[in-house]
Amino acid sequence: MPSSKLLGSVACLILTIGIAGTAQGQSAASRPNRAQATAAASSIVPSSPCNAVSTPAATELATPAATVTVTPTLAATTAATPDNTLIRLVSFAPTDIHFNPDPVKPVAVIIVFSFIFQSQSAESLHIESPRFQLAIDDVAWGALSSTDFQTGTLPANGEQGIVLQSLTLVKQTTPAQGAILACLRDQQPVTLTLSGTLNAFPGGVKQSIVVNFTTEPIIVRARQAAGQ
């Protein structure tokens, strides 16, 4: 591409990138500063239209107090009588994104999520082995690792929050994933789909709870330092 066209493209990207909002993250070391968050990242892919359409609902979901809550699809597979009401999915939402070392020439992209579910049992319920996959705008994104929960027991009707994290190496992305990275960098709204399983043990009997949870279009924002 001629240099004049490249400079024009970069200038256009800079004008369209928004100011990073407030979301929860894991550590100050993983928080990009505002200058980094507004830089154009021509090393990922040229900007392209994102699959999700920007709507007033997406803007509302991007506010700091917003929580994505949808009606999930649950299924239980077990030799015992399936119980589809053991777990209620409360929310799944991004809390941080970090382009490492910076958005201009990232080597890796880390996204952090909060996943909250609630036991519907009147007795304590043992939960273990969360195994989840992520898709962004229907593009497979890979496994989500749980950084703080693998097994535990919920009290009757108790809630449990899990921190989930994805790690994407930019050089290993497909063209479709590269286009999604541009959407994330430019703070365009995207849809997130969480799928997978976790095991529950009502009365000591194992049941595999199948999770399929899709959000409305939402902007994935980097966490800001307090006071910014």
N, C-alpha and C positions, 0 to 999 in steps of 0.2 A: 504493500500500500504506500503511495506517495506520502512524504513527511507531512505535507500541508493537510491532507485528509486525516492522518493519524492524530495530529494536534487538534484538529477540529473535533474529532470523535472524543478525545480525552476531555476537551473543554466541555462538551455536551454532558459527559458522564458526571463531571464535577458539579455542574449546575443542578443535576437531577438527584444527587445523593442527599438524603435528609440527615438531620441531626439525630444522633443516637439517643434513644429514650432510656427510661429507667427499667431495669429488670434485675432479677436476682441472679447471682453467679456464685462461683465457688471460691475464688481467691482474687486478691488485688493484682497478683502477678499475671493473671489471665485476662485483664481488662485493657483493651486498646484505648489509647487516648483519643480525644475528639479529632485531632488533626489526622490521625491514622484512619479513623472511622469515616472521614469525609474524603479520603484520597481515592483516585480512580485506579482500579486494578486491571490494567490492560494485559497483564500476564496470565489472567485466567482465560477468558474468552471475550470476544467483542460482545457488548450488551445486546440482548435480544429480548423480544416480548416474553414475559413470564406467563406460565399457564394459568395462574390465578388472576382473576380480574379484580382490580382495585375498586372497592365499594365502600360506602359509608360504614358498613358493618366491620370491614377490615380495619378501617381507621380507628373505630371505637375499640376493637380488640387490642390494638397496639398501645393503648394508654396504660400507664403503670398499674392501675388498679384492676385491669381486666383479667378475667379468667375464662378460658375456653371450657365450656361445659356442653356436651352433646349427649344424646341418647345412644349408648353403646350397644353393640351386638355381642352377646355372650352365649357361649355354648359349653356344656360340660360333657366330657367323655370319660366314662368309667364303667367298670363291670357292675357297680351298684346302680341304683336308680339315679339318673342324672338330676341335678338340682341347679337350674339356671339362675337362681336368685341368691346364690351364696355371696356373690361379690357385686357391688355397685361401683361403676367407674365414676369418679367425681370430676376429675379434670386432668388434662394433659396440655402443657404449655411450655414454650421455650423460655428460658431465663437468662441466657447469655450466649454470645457467639464471639469467637476469637480467631482472627486471621494471624497465623504465626509464620514469620515474625511481624508482618504488617500486611495491610490489604493490598499494597502495590505489587509485591512479589511474594505471595504466600507459599509456603511449603506445605503447611497443614492447616486444616480448618476444624476447630472444635466447637460443637454446639452442646449446650447443657439444657436439660429439660426437667420439669417437675411433673411427676405422675402421682396422683392421689386416688386411692380407692377405699371403699368402706365395706366392712363385713356386714352382712345382713342376717347373721346368725344370732340367736338369743343366748348362745354360749360362746366361750372362747374358741377361736378358730386359728389353727396353725397354718401358716403360709410359708412356702419356700420355692426356690428355683425360678425366679422371674427370667424369662427368655424372650426378648423383644427385638423386632426389626423396625426400621424406619423407612418410609417413602415420603418424598417431597414432590408435590405436584404429580403424583403417580409414577415418579422415577425412583426405582429402588436405591436406597442410600446406604444400606448395610446394617450391621448389628448395633444395638444400643446396649452399653454395659451399665450395670447398676453399681454405682460407686459406694453405696452405703447400706445396701440391704440384700441379703441372700436368703435369710430364714428368720422367722419371728412368729410370735403368737399375738393375735389381736384380741382384745377384750370383746365382750358382747357388743355388737354394733359399733365397734371401734374403727377409726380411720388410720390409714398408713400412708405416709408420703415416701416416695422413692426418688432419688436423684439419678437421672439417666444421662449418659453422655455418648456422643458420636465423635469419632476421629476419622477425618478424611484426608488422605495424602493427595495433594493436587496432581502430581505427576501420574497417579494411577487412576484418575477419573475418566469416565467415558465422555463422549461429546455431550450426551444428554445431561450428565452430572455437571459438566463444565458450564452449561447454560444455566443450570440451577444455581451454581456458585455465583454467577453474575447477578442473578436475581437477589440472592442473599446479600451480596456486597452492596448492591444499589438500593437495598431496603425496600424491595418490592414485596407485596403480600403473596404468600404461598400457602398451600394447604399441606397439612402434616397428617400422616397416617401411621398410627402405632398398631402393630400386630404382633401376636405371639401367644405365649402361654405362661401361666403360673399355677403351681400346685396348691390345692387346699385339702385339708384333712378333717372334714366334719365327722365327729364320732370316731376318729382314727382311721377313716376310710379315705384313701386317696382319690381326689377328683382333679382332672386337668381342666382348668378354666381357660377357654380360648378367648383372646382379646382382639377386637377389631374396632378401632377408635379413630375417627377422622374429624379434624377440626374445620371450622370455617376459615377462609383466607385470613392470615395473620402476618404481621411484620415481625421478623426475628431480629431483635435489637441486642446490641452489646450492653452490658451493665456499665453504668456510670458510677464514678466515685461519689461518695456522699458530699453534698454541697455543690455539685456541678449542675 
